[in-house]
Amino acid sequence: MNVRRLIPTAALTAAVALGATALTACSGAVGATGGKDGKDGKLAVTASFYPLQFLAEQIGKDHVTVDTLTKPGVEPHDLEITPKQTAQLSESDIVLYLKTLQPAVDKAIAQSGVKNVVDAAGLTKLEAHAPAHGEEGHEHTEGDEHAKDEHAEEGHGHGEAGQDPHVWLDPTKYAEIAKGFGAALEKADPDHAADYKKNTDELVTKLNALDTEFKDGLKNTASKTFITTHSAFGYLAERYGLDQEGISGVDPEAEPSPARMKELQAVAKEENVTTVFFETLASDKTATSLARDTGLKTDVLDPLEGITDKSQGADYFEVMRSNLKNLQKALGAK
């Protein structure tokens, strides 16, 4: 395995308690007519990007209205927040985001003054995933420290102390976030607490079933190594005993060094790799180039940062099952 754990950012139970406490004021703000717009009697939830939007919709259902800051087709790491969006944040009853994934969102939340905020990163354990075989990719040159700072500001960083934010690609960790946000909704809107609890339990049951599908589907494979343009699959790899080899590290658009491409050619040969994966929201140029040089195939492994008409599925579960099918095919599942 090419991953290593860091000390957890916070215990799940403590994080849930903190998240629920932070939302206590929300129940008083909603009132009988509900929402700050006072129109539909529903909680107004703003989610930072698709995985959190989907989670809020699945748990809140008829009792919430959910808006997202990252529109379909927009690469979340590259998101820019408009002044209008920042102002609209303050009108939300609850904002659900994942700190450090999108620095523009972090900044907008701070500027908006919105009080009821749930950080999904505090509802599970974040880890650092070590680069695989020198995955840093681009060779550092003079002035690169400044470039790295800009790189992090643009949203391509992996959080504090190198922590990986892509927790939703592990169904078990995604379920932990669901439990935490469900508890926060129960606290914010106690009149519908029973419904939120029921919806959370149903979602967690589905995620547990998905976890079982991945475990069974990837138990026996000819290879354990997969190559992908975007190093977003560290949690998935760790959960199911696989090794992730990223072409360009955390930024799917970055150009890998010639040395990295040569190294990946060797890895592909040594580990019986058959396929180079790319994603739907970023260019497939580097994946295609490596595949051409090594005689490999290409296929999609979707980090699920957004859903478009090009996605291999209409929602989280459909795309995750497409990912499983593509991994099984590439790894030679038996």
BELPE-V160337 format. One record per residue. N is the residue number from 1. RES is the residue in three letters. NEAR is the number of other C-alpha atoms within 8 Angstrom. Layout:
N:RES:NEAR + N:RES:NEAR
//
This chain:
1:MET:6 + 2:ASN:9 + 3:VAL:11 + 4:ARG:8 + 5:ARG:7 + 6:LEU:8 + 7:ILE:5 + 8:PRO:8 + 9:THR:8 + 10:ALA:10 + 11:ALA:10 + 12:LEU:12 + 13:THR:7 + 14:ALA:8 + 15:ALA:13 + 16:VAL:14 + 17:ALA:8 + 18:LEU:8 + 19:GLY:14 + 20:ALA:13 + 21:THR:9 + 22:ALA:11 + 23:LEU:15 + 24:THR:10 + 25:ALA:9 + 26:CYS:12 + 27:SER:12 + 28:GLY:7 + 29:ALA:9 + 30:VAL:14 + 31:GLY:8 + 32:ALA:5 + 33:THR:10 + 34:GLY:13 + 35:GLY:16 + 36:LYS:10 + 37:ASP:7 + 38:GLY:9 + 39:LYS:7 + 40:ASP:8 + 41:GLY:11 + 42:LYS:11 + 43:LEU:13 + 44:ALA:14 + 45:VAL:14 + 46:THR:14 + 47:ALA:15 + 48:SER:14 + 49:PHE:14 + 50:TYR:13 + 51:PRO:11 + 52:LEU:11 + 53:GLN:14 + 54:PHE:10 + 55:LEU:9 + 56:ALA:13 + 57:GLU:11 + 58:GLN:10 + 59:ILE:12 + 60:GLY:11 + 61:LYS:8 + 62:ASP:6 + 63:HIS:9 + 64:VAL:11 + 65:THR:10 + 66:VAL:11 + 67:ASP:9 + 68:THR:11 + 69:LEU:10 + 70:THR:11 + 71:LYS:8 + 72:PRO:7 + 73:GLY:8 + 74:VAL:10 + 75:GLU:11 + 76:PRO:10 + 77:HIS:9 + 78:ASP:9 + 79:LEU:10 + 80:GLU:5 + 81:ILE:10 + 82:THR:6 + 83:PRO:6 + 84:LYS:6 + 85:GLN:9 + 86:THR:13 + 87:ALA:9 + 88:GLN:8 + 89:LEU:12 + 90:SER:9 + 91:GLU:10 + 92:SER:13 + 93:ASP:13 + 94:ILE:13 + 95:VAL:14 + 96:LEU:13 + 97:TYR:13 + 98:LEU:11 + 99:LYS:11 + 100:THR:12 + 101:LEU:12 + 102:GLN:15 + 103:PRO:11 + 104:ALA:11 + 105:VAL:10 + 106:ASP:10 + 107:LYS:8 + 108:ALA:10 + 109:ILE:11 + 110:ALA:8 + 111:GLN:7 + 112:SER:10 + 113:GLY:7 + 114:VAL:12 + 115:LYS:6 + 116:ASN:11 + 117:VAL:12 + 118:VAL:12 + 119:ASP:11 + 120:ALA:12 + 121:ALA:10 + 122:GLY:11 + 123:LEU:15 + 124:THR:14 + 125:LYS:12 + 126:LEU:12 + 127:GLU:11 + 128:ALA:12 + 129:HIS:12 + 130:ALA:7 + 131:PRO:11 + 132:ALA:10 + 133:HIS:6 + 134:GLY:7 + 135:GLU:12 + 136:GLU:8 + 137:GLY:12 + 138:HIS:9 + 139:GLU:6 + 140:HIS:5 + 141:THR:5 + 142:GLU:5 + 143:GLY:6 + 144:ASP:8 + 145:GLU:7 + 146:HIS:7 + 147:ALA:8 + 148:LYS:8 + 149:ASP:8 + 150:GLU:8 + 151:HIS:10 + 152:ALA:10 + 153:GLU:9 + 154:GLU:12 + 155:GLY:13 + 156:HIS:12 + 157:GLY:12 + 158:HIS:13 + 159:GLY:11 + 160:GLU:6 + 161:ALA:6 + 162:GLY:9 + 163:GLN:12 + 164:ASP:13 + 165:PRO:11 + 166:HIS:9 + 167:VAL:10 + 168:TRP:8 + 169:LEU:12 + 170:ASP:11 + 171:PRO:11 + 172:THR:9 + 173:LYS:11 + 174:TYR:12 + 175:ALA:12 + 176:GLU:11 + 177:ILE:11 + 178:ALA:13 + 179:LYS:11 + 180:GLY:13 + 181:PHE:13 + 182:GLY:12 + 183:ALA:12 + 184:ALA:14 + 185:LEU:13 + 186:GLU:13 + 187:LYS:13 + 188:ALA:12 + 189:ASP:11 + 190:PRO:9 + 191:ASP:5 + 192:HIS:9 + 193:ALA:11 + 194:ALA:8 + 195:ASP:7 + 196:TYR:14 + 197:LYS:11 + 198:LYS:8 + 199:ASN:11 + 200:THR:13 + 201:ASP:9 + 202:GLU:8 + 203:LEU:12 + 204:VAL:11 + 205:THR:8 + 206:LYS:8 + 207:LEU:12 + 208:ASN:11 + 209:ALA:8 + 210:LEU:11 + 211:ASP:11 + 212:THR:8 + 213:GLU:8 + 214:PHE:10 + 215:LYS:9 + 216:ASP:7 + 217:GLY:10 + 218:LEU:10 + 219:LYS:8 + 220:ASN:7 + 221:THR:11 + 222:ALA:9 + 223:SER:9 + 224:LYS:10 + 225:THR:11 + 226:PHE:14 + 227:ILE:12 + 228:THR:14 + 229:THR:16 + 230:HIS:14 + 231:SER:15 + 232:ALA:9 + 233:PHE:11 + 234:GLY:12 + 235:TYR:11 + 236:LEU:10 + 237:ALA:11 + 238:GLU:11 + 239:ARG:8 + 240:TYR:10 + 241:GLY:8 + 242:LEU:12 + 243:ASP:11 + 244:GLN:14 + 245:GLU:14 + 246:GLY:13 + 247:ILE:17 + 248:SER:17 + 249:GLY:13 + 250:VAL:11 + 251:ASP:9 + 252:PRO:11 + 253:GLU:7 + 254:ALA:6 + 255:GLU:7 + 256:PRO:11 + 257:SER:9 + 258:PRO:6 + 259:ALA:7 + 260:ARG:13 + 261:MET:11 + 262:LYS:8 + 263:GLU:9 + 264:LEU:10 + 265:GLN:11 + 266:ALA:8 + 267:VAL:9 + 268:ALA:11 + 269:LYS:8 + 270:GLU:7 + 271:GLU:9 + 272:ASN:8 + 273:VAL:15 + 274:THR:9 + 275:THR:12 + 276:VAL:16 + 277:PHE:13 + 278:PHE:16 + 279:GLU:13 + 280:THR:9 + 281:LEU:8 + 282:ALA:9 + 283:SER:10 + 284:ASP:9 + 285:LYS:6 + 286:THR:11 + 287:ALA:14 + 288:THR:10 + 289:SER:8 + 290:LEU:12 + 291:ALA:13 + 292:ARG:8 + 293:ASP:8 + 294:THR:8 + 295:GLY:6 + 296:LEU:12 + 297:LYS:8 + 298:THR:11 + 299:ASP:9 + 300:VAL:10 + 301:LEU:11 + 302:ASP:12 + 303:PRO:8 + 304:LEU:11 + 305:GLU:10 + 306:GLY:14 + 307:ILE:12 + 308:THR:7 + 309:ASP:4 + 310:LYS:6 + 311:SER:10 + 312:GLN:7 + 313:GLY:9 + 314:ALA:8 + 315:ASP:8 + 316:TYR:10 + 317:PHE:8 + 318:GLU:10 + 319:VAL:14 + 320:MET:11 + 321:ARG:9 + 322:SER:10 + 323:ASN:11 + 324:LEU:10 + 325:LYS:8 + 326:ASN:11 + 327:LEU:9 + 328:GLN:12 + 329:LYS:8 + 330:ALA:11 + 331:LEU:14 + 332:GLY:9 + 333:ALA:12 + 334:LYS:5
//
